[in-house]
Amino acid sequence: MCLGVPGVVVKIKDHEAVVDFGGVRKTVDAFLVEDLKPGDYVIVHAGAIIAKISEEEFKLIKEAFDELLKAYEEMLAKPRSNQR
């Protein structure tokens, strides 16, 4: 399975961009998407920006990720009764 991660472009230089992923900033390849500017919402996969998205799409994806993280943390907090 492939996973694209939403982020916000902070800085552009040549064909690289610094993207903020909720406080974690990474330099990624920006060659595949044209007309990027700071403040753009993007999807990053395998170290490259693969698409620009709207702010609304960004918020929906982030909410879904937050729900998955919460469910995962709740699962880890439950005692396991079927250990072998």
C-alpha positions in Angstrom: 0.0 0.0 0.0 1.2 3.5 -0.8 0.6 6.4 1.5 0.7 10.1 0.6 1.0 12.5 3.5 -0.5 16.0 3.5 1.7 19.0 4.3 2.1 22.7 3.8 4.9 24.2 1.7 7.1 26.5 3.7 9.9 27.3 1.3 10.8 26.6 -2.3 14.3 26.6 -3.8 14.9 25.3 -7.3 13.2 21.9 -7.5 13.1 21.3 -3.7 10.6 22.4 -1.1 10.5 22.5 2.6 7.2 21.0 3.7 5.7 21.2 7.2 4.0 18.0 8.4 2.4 19.3 11.6 5.6 20.6 13.1 8.0 18.3 11.4 9.7 19.9 8.4 11.3 17.9 5.6 13.0 18.9 2.4 11.3 17.1 -0.5 11.5 17.0 -4.3 9.2 19.5 -5.9 9.9 18.7 -9.6 6.6 17.0 -10.4 4.3 19.8 -9.5 4.4 23.2 -11.2 3.7 26.7 -9.7 4.3 25.8 -6.0 4.5 28.6 -3.5 4.8 28.9 0.3 1.4 28.2 1.8 0.3 25.6 -0.8 -1.2 22.4 0.6 0.4 19.3 -1.0 0.5 15.5 -0.8 4.0 14.0 -0.5 4.8 10.4 -1.3 8.3 8.8 -1.3 10.0 12.1 -0.7 8.3 14.0 -3.6 5.4 16.3 -3.9 2.9 14.5 -6.1 -0.1 16.9 -6.0 -1.4 20.2 -4.8 -4.6 20.0 -2.8 -7.1 22.5 -1.5 -7.2 23.6 2.1 -10.5 21.8 2.5 -9.0 18.5 1.2 -6.0 19.0 3.6 -8.3 19.4 6.6 -10.3 16.3 5.7 -7.2 14.2 5.2 -5.7 15.5 8.4 -8.9 14.7 10.3 -8.9 11.2 9.0 -5.3 10.7 10.0 -6.0 12.1 13.5 -9.0 9.6 13.9 -6.7 6.7 12.8 -4.1 7.7 15.3 -6.6 8.0 18.1 -8.1 4.5 17.3 -4.6 3.0 17.2 -3.6 4.6 20.5 -6.8 3.3 22.1 -6.1 -0.2 20.7 -2.6 -0.1 22.2 -4.0 1.0 25.6 -6.4 -1.9 25.9 -5.1 -5.0 27.8 -4.7 -8.0 25.6 -6.6 -11.1 26.8 -5.7 -13.5 24.0 -1.9 -13.7 24.3 -0.3 -17.0 23.4 
